[in-house]
Amino acid sequence: MLIIKIVPGENIERALKRYRNKVRNTQQLKRIRDNKEFTKKSEEKRENLKKAIHRKEYLKKNEE
């Protein structure tokens, strides 16, 4: 659980923005979504390999 301390007199919008940034930086939503269903290690490796190949091709294309 993430805790955001609000300073007296602080705008609530500012506190919400800090909370959203903290959630995004800790990748909490990603972990929750990943835990919805089980994926085998081999499937994870295959997916990571696909992402790496795509990233490499993308960077190579933009480099030229």
DSSP file (Angstrom, degrees, kcal/mol; ACC not computed):
  #  RESIDUE AA STRUCTURE BP1 BP2  ACC     N-H-->O    O-->H-N    N-H-->O    O-->H-N    TCO  KAPPA ALPHA  PHI   PSI    X-CA   Y-CA   Z-CA
    1    1 A M              0   0    0      0, 0.0     2,-0.4     0, 0.0     0, 0.0   0.000 360.0 360.0 360.0 132.9    0.0    0.0    0.0
    2    2 A L        -     0   0    0      2,-0.0     2,-0.5    17,-0.0    21,-0.0  -0.708 360.0-159.3 -91.0 138.7    1.3    3.4   -0.9
    3    3 A I        -     0   0    0     -2,-0.4     2,-0.5     2,-0.0     0, 0.0  -0.972   5.9-169.0-121.8 129.5    1.2    6.2    1.6
    4    4 A I        -     0   0    0     -2,-0.5     2,-0.5     2,-0.0    15,-0.0  -0.974  15.8-143.5-117.5 119.7    1.3    9.9    0.7
    5    5 A K        -     0   0    0     -2,-0.5     2,-0.6    10,-0.0    -2,-0.0  -0.710  13.1-147.4 -84.5 128.9    1.8   12.3    3.5
    6    6 A I        -     0   0    0     -2,-0.5     3,-0.1     4,-0.0     6,-0.1  -0.855   8.7-138.8-100.3 123.7   -0.2   15.5    3.0
    7    7 A V    >   -     0   0    0     -2,-0.6     3,-2.4     1,-0.1     8,-0.1  -0.590  35.7 -95.7 -77.0 138.1    1.4   18.7    4.4
    8    8 A P  T 3  S+     0   0    0      0, 0.0    -1,-0.1     0, 0.0     3,-0.1  -0.324 113.5  20.8 -56.2 131.1   -1.1   21.0    6.1
    9    9 A G  T 3  S+     0   0    0      1,-0.3     2,-0.2    -3,-0.1    -2,-0.0   0.420  92.3 137.7  89.1  -0.4   -2.2   23.7    3.6
   10   10 A E    <   -     0   0    0     -3,-2.4    -1,-0.3     1,-0.1     2,-0.2  -0.568  61.4-108.4 -80.7 142.5   -1.1   21.5    0.6
   11   11 A N     >  -     0   0    0     -2,-0.2     4,-1.6     1,-0.1     3,-0.3  -0.465  18.3-136.7 -67.8 136.4   -3.4   21.5   -2.4
   12   12 A I  H  > S+     0   0    0      1,-0.2     4,-2.4     2,-0.2     5,-0.2   0.818 103.8  59.9 -66.4 -30.2   -5.2   18.1   -2.8
   13   13 A E  H  > S+     0   0    0      1,-0.2     4,-2.0     2,-0.2    -1,-0.2   0.892 104.0  50.2 -63.9 -38.8   -4.5   18.1   -6.5
   14   14 A R  H  > S+     0   0    0     -3,-0.3     4,-2.1     2,-0.2    -1,-0.2   0.899 110.0  50.1 -65.2 -41.1   -0.8   18.3   -5.9
   15   15 A A  H  X S+     0   0    0     -4,-1.6     4,-2.2     2,-0.2    -2,-0.2   0.900 109.8  50.7 -65.5 -40.7   -1.1   15.3   -3.5
   16   16 A L  H  X S+     0   0    0     -4,-2.4     4,-2.6     1,-0.2    -1,-0.2   0.889 108.6  52.3 -63.1 -38.8   -3.0   13.3   -6.1
   17   17 A K  H  X S+     0   0    0     -4,-2.0     4,-2.2     2,-0.2    -2,-0.2   0.908 109.3  48.8 -64.1 -41.5   -0.4   14.1   -8.6
   18   18 A R  H  X S+     0   0    0     -4,-2.1     4,-2.1     2,-0.2    -1,-0.2   0.886 111.2  51.3 -64.0 -38.2    2.3   12.8   -6.3
   19   19 A Y  H  X S+     0   0    0     -4,-2.2     4,-2.4     2,-0.2    -2,-0.2   0.930 109.8  48.5 -64.3 -46.0    0.3    9.6   -5.6
   20   20 A R  H  X S+     0   0    0     -4,-2.6     4,-2.5     1,-0.2    -2,-0.2   0.906 111.9  49.6 -61.3 -42.4   -0.1    8.9   -9.4
   21   21 A N  H  X S+     0   0    0     -4,-2.2     4,-2.6     1,-0.2    -1,-0.2   0.898 110.4  50.5 -63.7 -39.9    3.6    9.4  -10.0
   22   22 A K  H  X S+     0   0    0     -4,-2.1     4,-2.0     2,-0.2    -2,-0.2   0.902 110.9  48.7 -65.6 -41.1    4.4    7.1   -7.1
   23   23 A V  H  X>S+     0   0    0     -4,-2.4     5,-1.3     2,-0.2     4,-0.7   0.925 113.7  47.3 -62.8 -44.5    2.1    4.4   -8.5
   24   24 A R  H ><5S+     0   0    0     -4,-2.5     3,-0.5     1,-0.2    -2,-0.2   0.905 112.9  48.2 -64.6 -42.3    3.6    4.8  -11.9
   25   25 A N  H 3<5S+     0   0    0     -4,-2.6    -1,-0.2     1,-0.2    -2,-0.2   0.836 112.0  47.7 -71.3 -32.4    7.2    4.6  -10.7
   26   26 A T  H 3<5S-     0   0    0     -4,-2.0    -1,-0.2    -5,-0.2    -2,-0.2   0.570 100.1-136.2 -84.2  -7.8    6.6    1.6   -8.5
   27   27 A Q  T <X5 +     0   0    0     -4,-0.7     4,-1.7    -3,-0.5    -3,-0.2   0.852  49.9 152.3  55.2  38.7    4.9   -0.3  -11.3
   28   28 A Q  H  >< +     0   0    0     -5,-1.3     4,-2.0     1,-0.2     5,-0.2   0.896  67.0  51.5 -66.0 -42.2    2.3   -1.4   -8.9
   29   29 A L  H  > S+     0   0    0     -6,-0.4     4,-2.5     1,-0.2    -1,-0.2   0.874 106.6  54.9 -64.3 -36.6   -0.5   -1.7  -11.5
   30   30 A K  H  > S+     0   0    0      1,-0.2     4,-2.4     2,-0.2    -1,-0.2   0.922 108.4  48.0 -62.7 -44.0    1.8   -3.8  -13.8
   31   31 A R  H  X S+     0   0    0     -4,-1.7     4,-1.7     2,-0.2    -1,-0.2   0.892 111.2  51.0 -63.8 -39.7    2.3   -6.3  -11.0
   32   32 A I  H  < S+     0   0    0     -4,-2.0     4,-0.4     1,-0.2    -2,-0.2   0.922 112.5  45.9 -64.2 -43.9   -1.4   -6.5  -10.2
   33   33 A R  H >< S+     0   0    0     -4,-2.5     3,-1.0     1,-0.2     4,-0.4   0.876 110.8  53.2 -67.0 -37.1   -2.2   -7.1  -13.9
   34   34 A D  H >< S+     0   0    0     -4,-2.4     3,-0.6     1,-0.2    -1,-0.2   0.829 105.6  54.7 -66.9 -30.7    0.6   -9.7  -14.2
   35   35 A N  T 3< S+     0   0    0     -4,-1.7    -1,-0.2     1,-0.2    -2,-0.2   0.514  84.2  85.9 -82.0  -4.2   -0.8  -11.6  -11.2
   36   36 A K  T <  S+     0   0    0     -3,-1.0     2,-0.3    -4,-0.4    -1,-0.2   0.900 104.3  12.4 -62.8 -39.7   -4.3  -11.9  -12.7
   37   37 A E  S <  S-     0   0    0     -3,-0.6     2,-0.3    -4,-0.4    -1,-0.2  -0.985  83.8-109.0-140.1 150.6   -3.3  -15.1  -14.5
   38   38 A F        -     0   0    0     -2,-0.3     2,-0.4    -3,-0.1    -3,-0.1  -0.579  29.7-169.5 -80.4 135.0   -0.3  -17.4  -14.4
   39   39 A T        -     0   0    0     -2,-0.3     5,-0.0    -5,-0.1    -5,-0.0  -0.987  23.9-117.9-123.6 137.9    2.2  -17.4  -17.3
   40   40 A K     >  -     0   0    0     -2,-0.4     4,-2.0     1,-0.1     3,-0.2  -0.293  23.6-116.5 -69.3 156.1    4.8  -20.0  -17.7
   41   41 A K  H  > S+     0   0    0      1,-0.2     4,-2.6     2,-0.2     5,-0.2   0.879 115.9  55.5 -60.4 -38.8    8.5  -19.0  -17.6
   42   42 A S  H  > S+     0   0    0      1,-0.2     4,-2.3     2,-0.2    -1,-0.2   0.874 107.2  49.6 -64.5 -36.2    9.0  -20.1  -21.2
   43   43 A E  H  > S+     0   0    0      2,-0.2     4,-2.4     1,-0.2    -1,-0.2   0.893 110.4  50.4 -68.4 -38.9    6.1  -17.8  -22.3
   44   44 A E  H  X S+     0   0    0     -4,-2.0     4,-2.6     2,-0.2    -2,-0.2   0.926 111.6  48.0 -62.8 -44.5    7.6  -14.9  -20.4
   45   45 A K  H  X S+     0   0    0     -4,-2.6     4,-2.3     2,-0.2    -2,-0.2   0.910 111.5  50.3 -62.4 -42.4   11.0  -15.5  -22.0
   46   46 A R  H  X S+     0   0    0     -4,-2.3     4,-2.1     2,-0.2    -1,-0.2   0.912 111.9  47.6 -62.2 -42.9    9.4  -15.7  -25.5
   47   47 A E  H  X S+     0   0    0     -4,-2.4     4,-2.2     2,-0.2    -2,-0.2   0.910 111.9  49.5 -65.1 -42.9    7.5  -12.5  -24.9
   48   48 A N  H  X S+     0   0    0     -4,-2.6     4,-2.3     1,-0.2    -1,-0.2   0.874 109.8  52.2 -64.1 -36.8   10.7  -10.7  -23.7
   49   49 A L  H  X S+     0   0    0     -4,-2.3     4,-2.4     2,-0.2    -2,-0.2   0.908 108.5  50.5 -65.4 -41.9   12.6  -11.9  -26.7
   50   50 A K  H  X S+     0   0    0     -4,-2.1     4,-2.5     1,-0.2    -2,-0.2   0.919 111.2  48.8 -60.0 -44.2    9.9  -10.6  -29.0
   51   51 A K  H  X S+     0   0    0     -4,-2.2     4,-2.7     1,-0.2    -2,-0.2   0.902 111.2  49.8 -63.1 -41.1   10.0   -7.2  -27.3
   52   52 A A  H  X S+     0   0    0     -4,-2.3     4,-2.5     2,-0.2    -2,-0.2   0.910 111.5  48.1 -65.4 -42.4   13.8   -7.1  -27.5
   53   53 A I  H  X S+     0   0    0     -4,-2.4     4,-2.4     2,-0.2     5,-0.2   0.928 113.2  47.9 -63.8 -44.6   13.8   -8.0  -31.2
   54   54 A H  H  X S+     0   0    0     -4,-2.5     4,-2.4     1,-0.2    -2,-0.2   0.923 112.5  48.8 -61.6 -44.7   11.2   -5.3  -31.9
   55   55 A R  H  X S+     0   0    0     -4,-2.7     4,-2.5     1,-0.2     5,-0.2   0.904 111.5  49.8 -61.9 -42.2   13.1   -2.7  -29.9
   56   56 A K  H  X S+     0   0    0     -4,-2.5     4,-2.2     1,-0.2    -1,-0.2   0.912 112.4  46.7 -64.9 -43.5   16.3   -3.6  -31.7
   57   57 A E  H  X S+     0   0    0     -4,-2.4     4,-2.4     2,-0.2    -1,-0.2   0.892 112.1  51.3 -65.2 -39.7   14.7   -3.3  -35.2
   58   58 A Y  H  X S+     0   0    0     -4,-2.4     4,-2.1    -5,-0.2    -2,-0.2   0.928 112.2  44.9 -62.9 -46.6   13.0    0.0  -34.2
   59   59 A L  H  X S+     0   0    0     -4,-2.5     4,-1.4     1,-0.2    -1,-0.2   0.877 113.0  51.6 -66.7 -37.1   16.3    1.5  -33.0
   60   60 A K  H  X S+     0   0    0     -4,-2.2     4,-1.0    -5,-0.2    -1,-0.2   0.902 110.1  49.2 -65.0 -40.9   18.1    0.3  -36.1
   61   61 A K  H  < S+     0   0    0     -4,-2.4     3,-0.3     1,-0.2    -2,-0.2   0.897 113.4  45.8 -66.0 -41.2   15.5    1.8  -38.4
   62   62 A N  H  < S+     0   0    0     -4,-2.1    -1,-0.2     1,-0.2    -2,-0.2   0.724 104.2  64.1 -75.1 -21.3   15.6    5.2  -36.7
   63   63 A E  H  <        0   0    0     -4,-1.4    -1,-0.2     1,-0.2    -2,-0.2   0.843 360.0 360.0 -70.6 -32.7   19.4    5.2  -36.7
   64   64 A E     <        0   0    0     -4,-1.0    -1,-0.2    -3,-0.3    -2,-0.2   0.462 360.0 360.0 -76.8 360.0   19.6    5.3  -40.5
